[in-house]
Amino acid sequence: MTATQDPVQRDDEIDLSELLGTLNDHKWLIGTITGIFIVLSIAYALLTTPIYQATSVVQVEHEVPNLPGLSALTQTLEASSPEATTESALITSRMVIGAAVDQLNLTIETHPQRLPLLGNFIARHYASKNPDKVSPALFGMIGYDWGGAKLDIFQLDVPDKLLDRPLSLIAGEGGAYVLVDDNDNVLVIGKAGQSASGHGVTIQVKTLIANPGTHFLVFRHRELTVINGLQRAINVTEQGKDSGILQMTYDNADPRLATNVLEQVGELYVRQDVDRNSAEAANSLKFVREQLPNVRRDLEKATAALNAYQIKAHSVDISMQTQGLLDQEVTIQTNIQQLRLQQADMQRQYTPEHPAYKALMQQIGQLEAQKNAIDKKVGGLPDTQQQLLKLTRDVQVSNDTYTGLLNQAQQLDIARAGTVGNVRIIDKAAVDITRPVWPKKLIVVLGGALLGGFVALVYVFIRQMLNRGIEDPAVIEKIGLPVYATIPVSLREQALHGKRIRGSSKQHLLVLDAPADLATEALRSLRTSLHFARLEAKNNVLMISGSSPDIGKTFVSANLAAVVAQSNQRVLLIDGDMRMGSLHRVVGGKAEVGLSELISGQIDLVEAMRQVGPLENLHFIARGKIPPNPSELLMNARFSALLDHFKQMFDLIIIDTPPILAVTDAAIIGHHAGTALLVVRFGVNQAREVALARQRFEQNKVPLKGAIFNAVERRSSGYYSYAYYGVGKPPK
């Protein structure tokens, strides 16, 4: 004989065939959940409000503006490539975004009230078919907008306590309206095109197009709240490393608003750059004009000194050698003078540690070194030539500096008025209304299908893990209980059970209603097994019990009794559950006038016993009225005497008892039974529960003969496939 594999050992192993079998067993559940998610995703893709994306492209030039008076060194040092993060922060700064919020009046938010879920879809559909028209109210719901309603508020000033709180504007006839707060208190009554005030609220409605009675939700937000929201919503990315090309995107359900916001942000960004460069030119011009009087005085002083020396020394010419040194020294001194002016200007903008400032000082140092070298050569000249060279040099340097400053002043004045900045808009803000960025219908549906499948798999596997009910008869046999029969689940029995729940008092026996059902055939097999098992029993009393309620004891007891009665044996079916017995719902009739009254002597045997339907050999005793002391009644000697009397009258006595783990009634009845069977329900009763029930019977000296595996569902592993052999069609 092949040894049965220990199911406990298999719990710690991953059985691929078992996993695939679980998926196959629950394929309809998985398909249903996945289908529900697909339907929901399709509904979401069709009903959700589309989100559009406005895009704009700006270019930031790498070189700084060519302002007169700045040396090539300074321009080169300041012409570094712009950092994308820096420009992004500048574009989304409060300076730029705040100005856009003010220009577009974004602190005021309005939208019509619409029917939940379907309202936006209906309104969009109507507006696309009927532009510039207002839909009439549908279904008599005049408070909602069904398409085409518009509200434009030019001014809305509210007290601080009403900021960011929902207000309701109710449209009236001819542009009239009423503004109420969230507590339905009237704040303002006004008319479109006119300013209205009341309760600290000032409002001016520019446009109101709606059916009378239409409600609009109105918010007056704090400016900083709106600015912070836009800063998070506007995305700035650099197109290519160090390209200076920045793309701005902004998503909104209103494509026109999305375009206007990006357009304003782009224009304000360019404007602030132009203003900044113009301000730099103005500052430089101011500095140059401040230096001009000083340089002019220096020029006049140097010229007077040269003229006085020439008259005194009676010399007006310098030698050729001296002229060459003069030209070199004038050039160097002029450059030094220009750099000194730039140094004075840069000291207002940079610290001494700035790279541009350090480079400028390094260049001045080099020129000073060259000047010192020439001064040494000049020291070898005659005194007259030295003095004449010095005075002539001062005149020429002052003259060149003064002339250069005059030119710079003119150029800076022109630059200040005509500065265009180093930022320009390449692509103006635009929205493709034919392709919203969300929802992506295909992605949403595919995502819904994947999510549904994942949720279904997780649900199935978690339920499988948490449901530790017995699904293999080998587990019952390992506990020490032979399995006398495996009864498959029956769809017909489920239908009969539904009728019993609805309170029908008719007979609902499966063996009579569906004699070809698989469960009926399994009961016939149980009848055969019991025939041989009873040969060794001490009497003809069969007790059927279970470890917990709702496992099918009543179904097994009633239908087994009917099957045995069909084999020409006299059978008595007793409902021994005097607490919650329901055998009367299966065989027909009422629960009253039964076992409890019979034991207590209130009725005689003729009144308590009744024949079951068309089965002449099957008799039934109901539970009777629910007594206050069922266990004490069962321990009464009259119950034992009744059973002894019944043993002589019938070939088989079947007693349906309460669950052993709930009450002790089954243990009491078990002492009178020759055969005791335990019903175990597939997927419900756990192995420990069954073992505990067996232990409880053994403690009460009631030996269990075996078990009946009830309501077994077909699994891919084929636990009861043998039951299909030659018996009708299996249930779907």
JOQUIZI-V988430 format. One record per residue. N is the residue number from 1. RES is the residue in one small letter. SS is DSSP state (alpha for helix, beta for strand, coil for the rest). PSI is psi in whole degrees, 0 to 359 (NA if undefined). BURIAL is + if it has 16 or more other C-alpha atoms within 10 Angstrom, else -. Layout:
N;RES;SS;PSI;BURIAL
N;RES;SS;PSI;BURIAL
This chain:
1;m;coil;134;-
2;t;coil;130;-
3;a;coil;138;-
4;t;coil;133;-
5;q;coil;137;-
6;d;coil;114;-
7;p;alpha;335;-
8;v;alpha;322;-
9;q;alpha;327;-
10;r;alpha;341;-
11;d;coil;333;-
12;d;coil;3;-
13;e;coil;153;-
14;i;coil;108;-
15;d;coil;109;-
16;l;alpha;320;-
17;s;alpha;326;-
18;e;alpha;321;-
19;l;alpha;314;-
20;l;alpha;324;-
21;g;alpha;321;+
22;t;alpha;317;+
23;l;alpha;320;+
24;n;alpha;323;-
25;d;alpha;331;+
26;h;coil;25;-
27;k;alpha;325;-
28;w;alpha;323;-
29;l;alpha;315;+
30;i;alpha;316;+
31;g;alpha;321;-
32;t;alpha;313;-
33;i;alpha;316;+
34;t;alpha;318;+
35;g;alpha;321;+
36;i;alpha;317;-
37;f;alpha;322;+
38;i;alpha;317;+
39;v;alpha;317;-
40;l;alpha;321;+
41;s;alpha;323;+
42;i;alpha;316;+
43;a;alpha;320;-
44;y;alpha;316;+
45;a;alpha;328;+
46;l;alpha;326;-
47;l;alpha;335;+
48;t;coil;149;-
49;t;coil;125;+
50;p;coil;145;+
51;i;beta;127;+
52;y;beta;154;+
53;q;beta;121;+
54;a;beta;139;+
55;t;beta;148;+
56;s;beta;148;+
57;v;beta;130;+
58;v;beta;154;+
59;q;beta;134;+
60;v;beta;115;+
61;e;coil;143;+
62;h;coil;321;+
63;e;coil;150;-
64;v;coil;164;+
65;p;coil;141;+
66;n;coil;83;-
67;l;coil;133;+
68;p;coil;145;+
69;g;coil;351;+
70;l;coil;132;+
71;s;coil;164;-
72;a;alpha;325;-
73;l;alpha;312;-
74;t;alpha;317;+
75;q;alpha;322;+
76;t;alpha;318;-
77;l;alpha;326;-
78;e;alpha;356;-
79;a;coil;43;-
80;s;coil;158;-
81;s;coil;139;-
82;p;coil;140;+
83;e;coil;134;-
84;a;alpha;322;+
85;t;alpha;323;-
86;t;alpha;313;-
87;e;alpha;324;+
88;s;alpha;317;+
89;a;alpha;325;-
90;l;alpha;318;+
91;i;alpha;320;+
92;t;coil;20;+
93;s;coil;161;+
94;r;alpha;332;+
95;m;alpha;316;-
96;v;alpha;309;+
97;i;alpha;320;+
98;g;alpha;320;+
99;a;alpha;322;+
100;a;alpha;321;+
101;v;alpha;319;+
102;d;alpha;318;-
103;q;alpha;319;-
104;l;alpha;0;-
105;n;coil;46;-
106;l;coil;353;+
107;t;coil;347;+
108;i;beta;121;+
109;e;beta;130;+
110;t;beta;142;+
111;h;beta;143;-
112;p;beta;149;+
113;q;coil;129;+
114;r;coil;163;+
115;l;coil;132;+
116;p;coil;147;-
117;l;coil;300;-
118;l;coil;347;-
119;g;alpha;312;+
120;n;alpha;321;+
121;f;alpha;315;+
122;i;alpha;317;+
123;a;alpha;318;+
124;r;alpha;318;+
125;h;alpha;318;-
126;y;alpha;317;+
127;a;alpha;325;+
128;s;alpha;331;-
129;k;alpha;334;-
130;n;coil;75;-
131;p;coil;145;-
132;d;coil;24;-
133;k;coil;154;-
134;v;coil;129;+
135;s;coil;138;+
136;p;coil;157;-
137;a;coil;136;+
138;l;coil;147;-
139;f;coil;23;-
140;g;coil;14;-
141;m;coil;83;-
142;i;coil;345;-
143;g;coil;342;+
144;y;coil;153;+
145;d;coil;130;+
146;w;coil;11;+
147;g;coil;132;+
148;g;coil;351;+
149;a;coil;143;+
150;k;beta;143;+
151;l;beta;123;+
152;d;beta;114;+
153;i;beta;121;+
154;f;beta;322;-
155;q;beta;136;+
156;l;beta;106;+
157;d;beta;126;-
158;v;coil;160;+
159;p;coil;161;-
160;d;alpha;327;-
161;k;alpha;342;-
162;l;alpha;1;+
163;l;coil;136;-
164;d;coil;15;+
165;r;coil;144;-
166;p;coil;128;+
167;l;beta;157;+
168;s;beta;125;+
169;l;beta;122;+
170;i;beta;120;+
171;a;beta;144;+
172;g;coil;200;+
173;e;alpha;141;-
174;g;alpha;33;-
175;g;alpha;1;+
176;a;beta;157;+
177;y;beta;163;+
178;v;beta;130;+
179;l;beta;122;+
180;v;beta;158;+
181;d;coil;186;+
182;d;coil;354;-
183;n;coil;15;-
184;d;coil;26;-
185;n;coil;128;-
186;v;beta;126;-
187;l;beta;310;+
188;v;beta;142;+
189;i;beta;121;+
190;g;beta;191;+
191;k;beta;145;+
192;a;coil;138;+
193;g;coil;354;-
194;q;coil;145;-
195;s;beta;139;-
196;a;beta;147;+
197;s;beta;156;+
198;g;beta;139;-
199;h;coil;37;-
200;g;coil;6;-
201;v;beta;132;-
202;t;beta;126;+
203;i;beta;143;+
204;q;beta;111;+
205;v;beta;124;+
206;k;beta;313;+
207;t;beta;135;-
208;l;beta;109;+
209;i;beta;108;+
210;a;coil;160;+
211;n;coil;144;+
212;p;coil;133;+
213;g;coil;350;+
214;t;coil;136;+
215;h;beta;138;+
216;f;beta;137;+
217;l;beta;130;+
218;v;beta;134;+
219;f;beta;139;+
220;r;beta;103;+
221;h;coil;158;+
222;r;coil;142;-
223;e;alpha;318;+
224;l;alpha;326;-
225;t;alpha;316;-
226;v;alpha;319;+
227;i;alpha;314;+
228;n;alpha;321;-
229;g;alpha;317;-
230;l;alpha;323;+
231;q;alpha;323;+
232;r;alpha;330;-
233;a;alpha;328;-
234;i;coil;124;+
235;n;beta;130;+
236;v;beta;124;+
237;t;beta;147;-
238;e;beta;132;+
239;q;coil;90;-
240;g;coil;144;-
241;k;coil;129;-
242;d;coil;30;-
243;s;coil;337;+
244;g;coil;6;+
245;i;beta;117;+
246;l;beta;131;+
247;q;beta;129;+
248;m;beta;136;+
249;t;beta;147;+
250;y;beta;127;+
251;d;beta;136;+
252;n;beta;152;+
253;a;coil;337;-
254;d;coil;107;-
255;p;alpha;326;+
256;r;alpha;317;-
257;l;alpha;319;+
258;a;alpha;318;+
259;t;alpha;314;+
260;n;alpha;320;+
261;v;alpha;311;+
262;l;alpha;324;+
263;e;alpha;316;+
264;q;alpha;317;+
265;v;alpha;316;+
266;g;alpha;314;+
267;e;alpha;319;+
268;l;alpha;326;+
269;y;alpha;315;+
270;v;alpha;318;+
271;r;alpha;317;+
272;q;alpha;328;+
273;d;alpha;317;+
274;v;alpha;316;+
275;d;alpha;322;-
276;r;alpha;315;-
277;n;alpha;322;+
278;s;alpha;322;+
279;a;alpha;323;-
280;e;alpha;317;+
281;a;alpha;321;+
282;a;alpha;320;+
283;n;alpha;318;-
284;s;alpha;320;+
285;l;alpha;319;+
286;k;alpha;318;-
287;f;alpha;316;+
288;v;alpha;316;+
289;r;alpha;329;-
290;e;alpha;331;-
291;q;alpha;337;-
292;l;alpha;312;+
293;p;alpha;322;-
294;n;alpha;316;-
295;v;alpha;323;+
296;r;alpha;320;+
297;r;alpha;320;-
298;d;alpha;321;+
299;l;alpha;315;+
300;e;alpha;320;-
301;k;alpha;317;-
302;a;alpha;321;+
303;t;alpha;318;+
304;a;alpha;320;-
305;a;alpha;321;+
306;l;alpha;316;+
307;n;alpha;318;-
308;a;alpha;320;-
309;y;alpha;320;+
310;q;alpha;320;+
311;i;alpha;319;-
312;k;alpha;318;-
313;a;alpha;356;-
314;h;coil;41;-
315;s;coil;132;-
316;v;coil;351;-
317;d;coil;154;-
318;i;coil;156;+
319;s;coil;170;-
320;m;alpha;320;-
321;q;alpha;316;-
322;t;alpha;325;+
323;q;alpha;320;-
324;g;alpha;317;-
325;l;alpha;325;+
326;l;alpha;316;+
327;d;alpha;316;-
328;q;alpha;315;-
329;e;alpha;324;+
330;v;alpha;317;+
331;t;alpha;314;+
332;i;alpha;316;+
333;q;alpha;322;+
334;t;alpha;316;+
335;n;alpha;319;+
336;i;alpha;319;+
337;q;alpha;318;+
338;q;alpha;317;+
339;l;alpha;326;+
340;r;alpha;322;-
341;l;alpha;317;+
342;q;alpha;325;+
343;q;alpha;316;+
344;a;alpha;323;-
345;d;alpha;320;+
346;m;alpha;334;+
347;q;coil;338;-
348;r;coil;343;-
349;q;coil;327;-
350;y;coil;158;-
351;t;coil;163;-
352;p;coil;344;-
353;e;coil;356;-
354;h;coil;141;-
355;p;alpha;321;-
356;a;alpha;320;+
357;y;alpha;318;+
358;k;alpha;319;-
359;a;alpha;321;-
360;l;alpha;316;+
361;m;alpha;326;+
362;q;alpha;319;-
363;q;alpha;320;-
364;i;alpha;320;+
365;g;alpha;320;-
366;q;alpha;318;-
367;l;alpha;324;+
368;e;alpha;322;-
369;a;alpha;318;-
370;q;alpha;321;-
371;k;alpha;319;+
372;n;alpha;323;-
373;a;alpha;320;-
374;i;alpha;323;+
375;d;alpha;326;-
376;k;alpha;321;-
377;k;alpha;322;-
378;v;alpha;330;+
379;g;coil;341;-
380;g;coil;356;-
381;l;coil;164;-
382;p;coil;157;-
383;d;alpha;320;-
384;t;alpha;315;-
385;q;alpha;323;+
386;q;alpha;313;+
387;q;alpha;318;+
388;l;alpha;320;+
389;l;alpha;317;+
390;k;alpha;314;+
391;l;alpha;320;+
392;t;alpha;320;+
393;r;alpha;315;+
394;d;alpha;321;+
395;v;alpha;313;+
396;q;alpha;320;+
397;v;alpha;314;+
398;s;alpha;321;+
399;n;alpha;315;+
400;d;alpha;319;+
401;t;alpha;316;+
402;y;alpha;317;+
403;t;alpha;318;-
404;g;alpha;320;+
405;l;alpha;322;+
406;l;alpha;316;-
407;n;alpha;317;-
408;q;alpha;319;+
409;a;alpha;318;+
410;q;alpha;316;-
411;q;alpha;318;+
412;l;alpha;325;+
413;d;alpha;318;+
414;i;alpha;317;-
415;a;alpha;323;+
416;r;alpha;321;+
417;a;alpha;335;-
418;g;alpha;20;-
419;t;coil;134;+
420;v;coil;352;+
421;g;coil;176;+
422;n;coil;21;+
423;v;beta;136;+
424;r;beta;152;+
425;i;beta;121;+
426;i;beta;306;-
427;d;beta;123;-
428;k;beta;159;-
429;a;beta;133;+
430;a;beta;156;+
431;v;beta;134;+
432;d;coil;100;-
433;i;coil;350;-
434;t;coil;347;-
435;r;coil;84;-
436;p;coil;149;+
437;v;coil;341;-
438;w;beta;139;+
439;p;coil;145;+
440;k;coil;104;-
441;k;alpha;314;-
442;l;alpha;318;-
443;i;alpha;319;-
444;v;alpha;315;+
445;v;alpha;315;+
446;l;alpha;318;-
447;g;alpha;320;-
448;g;alpha;320;+
449;a;alpha;315;+
450;l;alpha;317;-
451;l;alpha;317;+
452;g;alpha;316;+
453;g;alpha;318;+
454;f;alpha;314;-
455;v;alpha;319;+
456;a;alpha;316;+
457;l;alpha;316;+
458;v;alpha;317;-
459;y;alpha;315;-
460;v;alpha;314;+
461;f;alpha;322;-
462;i;alpha;318;-
463;r;alpha;323;-
464;q;alpha;322;-
465;m;alpha;318;-
466;l;alpha;330;-
467;n;coil;96;-
468;r;coil;26;-
469;g;beta;152;+
470;i;coil;131;+
471;e;coil;0;+
472;d;coil;123;+
473;p;alpha;340;+
474;a;alpha;331;+
475;v;alpha;320;+
476;i;alpha;317;+
477;e;alpha;328;-
478;k;alpha;329;-
479;i;alpha;338;-
480;g;coil;16;-
481;l;coil;116;+
482;p;coil;141;+
483;v;beta;110;+
484;y;beta;330;+
485;a;beta;148;+
486;t;beta;109;+
487;i;beta;115;+
488;p;beta;157;+
489;v;coil;143;+
490;s;coil;124;+
491;l;alpha;326;-
492;r;alpha;321;-
493;e;alpha;325;+
494;q;alpha;322;-
495;a;alpha;318;-
496;l;alpha;323;+
497;h;alpha;322;+
498;g;alpha;321;-
499;k;alpha;321;+
500;r;alpha;321;+
501;i;alpha;324;-
502;r;coil;1;-
503;g;coil;17;-
504;s;coil;135;+
505;s;coil;8;-
506;k;coil;168;+
507;q;coil;134;+
508;h;coil;60;+
509;l;coil;128;+
510;l;alpha;323;+
511;v;alpha;335;+
512;l;alpha;325;+
513;d;alpha;324;-
514;a;coil;78;-
515;p;coil;340;-
516;a;coil;5;-
517;d;coil;150;+
518;l;alpha;320;+
519;a;alpha;323;+
520;t;alpha;318;+
521;e;alpha;323;+
522;a;alpha;324;+
523;l;alpha;325;+
524;r;alpha;322;+
525;s;alpha;321;+
526;l;alpha;321;+
527;r;alpha;317;+
528;t;alpha;316;-
529;s;alpha;320;-
530;l;alpha;330;+
531;h;alpha;317;-
532;f;alpha;328;-
533;a;alpha;328;-
534;r;alpha;347;+
535;l;alpha;332;-
536;e;alpha;0;-
537;a;coil;155;-
538;k;coil;338;-
539;n;coil;182;+
540;n;coil;27;+
541;v;beta;125;+
542;l;beta;120;+
543;m;beta;132;+
544;i;beta;122;+
545;s;beta;186;+
546;g;beta;173;+
547;s;coil;337;+
548;s;coil;165;+
549;p;coil;168;-
550;d;coil;44;-
551;i;coil;357;+
552;g;coil;20;+
553;k;alpha;315;+
554;t;alpha;317;+
555;f;alpha;313;+
556;v;alpha;315;+
557;s;alpha;310;+
558;a;alpha;312;+
559;n;alpha;328;+
560;l;alpha;318;+
561;a;alpha;320;+
562;a;alpha;319;+
563;v;alpha;317;+
564;v;alpha;321;+
565;a;alpha;328;+
566;q;coil;344;+
567;s;coil;26;-
568;n;coil;35;-
569;q;coil;141;+
570;r;coil;123;+
571;v;beta;137;+
572;l;beta;124;+
573;l;beta;121;+
574;i;beta;131;+
575;d;beta;97;+
576;g;coil;2;+
577;d;coil;88;+
578;m;coil;7;+
579;r;coil;307;+
580;m;coil;28;-
581;g;coil;141;+
582;s;coil;24;+
583;l;alpha;331;+
584;h;alpha;334;+
585;r;alpha;337;+
586;v;alpha;313;+
587;v;alpha;349;+
588;g;coil;155;+
589;g;coil;193;+
590;k;coil;164;+
591;a;coil;333;+
592;e;coil;161;+
593;v;coil;77;+
594;g;coil;219;+
595;l;alpha;318;+
596;s;alpha;319;+
597;e;alpha;326;+
598;l;alpha;317;+
599;i;alpha;321;+
600;s;coil;357;-
601;g;coil;15;-
602;q;coil;335;-
603;i;coil;165;-
604;d;coil;179;-
605;l;alpha;325;-
606;v;alpha;321;-
607;e;alpha;325;-
608;a;alpha;329;+
609;m;beta;137;+
610;r;beta;151;+
611;q;beta;145;+
612;v;beta;108;+
613;g;coil;226;-
614;p;coil;0;-
615;l;beta;105;+
616;e;beta;331;-
617;n;beta;359;+
618;l;beta;123;+
619;h;beta;156;+
620;f;beta;138;+
621;i;beta;118;+
622;a;coil;175;+
623;r;coil;336;+
624;g;coil;189;+
625;k;coil;145;+
626;i;coil;116;+
627;p;coil;163;-
628;p;coil;342;-
629;n;coil;68;-
630;p;alpha;319;+
631;s;alpha;318;+
632;e;alpha;323;-
633;l;alpha;319;+
634;l;alpha;334;+
635;m;coil;357;-
636;n;coil;142;-
637;a;alpha;335;-
638;r;alpha;327;-
639;f;alpha;318;+
640;s;alpha;321;+
641;a;alpha;320;-
642;l;alpha;315;-
643;l;alpha;320;-
644;d;alpha;323;-
645;h;alpha;319;-
646;f;alpha;329;+
647;k;alpha;330;+
648;q;alpha;334;-
649;m;alpha;332;-
650;f;coil;154;+
651;d;coil;328;+
652;l;beta;136;+
653;i;beta;119;+
654;i;beta;125;+
655;i;beta;123;+
656;d;beta;124;+
657;t;coil;164;+
658;p;coil;167;+
659;p;coil;137;+
660;i;coil;330;+
661;l;coil;349;+
662;a;coil;312;-
663;v;coil;171;-
664;t;coil;3;+
665;d;alpha;319;+
666;a;alpha;323;+
667;a;alpha;323;+
668;i;alpha;313;+
669;i;alpha;327;+
670;g;alpha;333;+
671;h;coil;339;+
672;h;coil;352;+
673;a;coil;140;+
674;g;coil;333;+
675;t;beta;133;+
676;a;beta;129;+
677;l;beta;147;+
678;l;beta;126;+
679;v;beta;128;+
680;v;beta;125;+
681;r;beta;134;+
682;f;coil;127;+
683;g;coil;2;+
684;v;coil;302;+
685;n;coil;135;+
686;q;beta;159;+
687;a;alpha;318;+
688;r;alpha;324;-
689;e;alpha;316;+
690;v;alpha;318;+
691;a;alpha;321;+
692;l;alpha;321;+
693;a;alpha;318;+
694;r;alpha;319;+
695;q;alpha;321;-
696;r;alpha;319;+
697;f;alpha;318;+
698;e;alpha;324;-
699;q;alpha;330;-
700;n;coil;16;-
701;k;coil;36;-
702;v;coil;106;+
703;p;coil;133;+
704;l;coil;131;+
705;k;coil;324;+
706;g;beta;196;+
707;a;beta;156;+
708;i;beta;118;+
709;f;beta;107;+
710;n;beta;154;+
711;a;beta;42;+
712;v;beta;128;+
713;e;coil;148;+
714;r;coil;129;+
715;r;coil;160;+
716;s;coil;335;+
717;s;coil;349;-
718;g;coil;50;-
719;y;coil;325;+
720;y;coil;34;+
721;s;alpha;336;-
722;y;alpha;337;-
723;a;alpha;347;+
724;y;alpha;352;-
725;y;coil;113;-
726;g;coil;20;-
727;v;coil;96;-
728;g;coil;205;-
729;k;coil;140;-
730;p;coil;152;-
731;p;coil;147;-
732;k;coil;NA;-
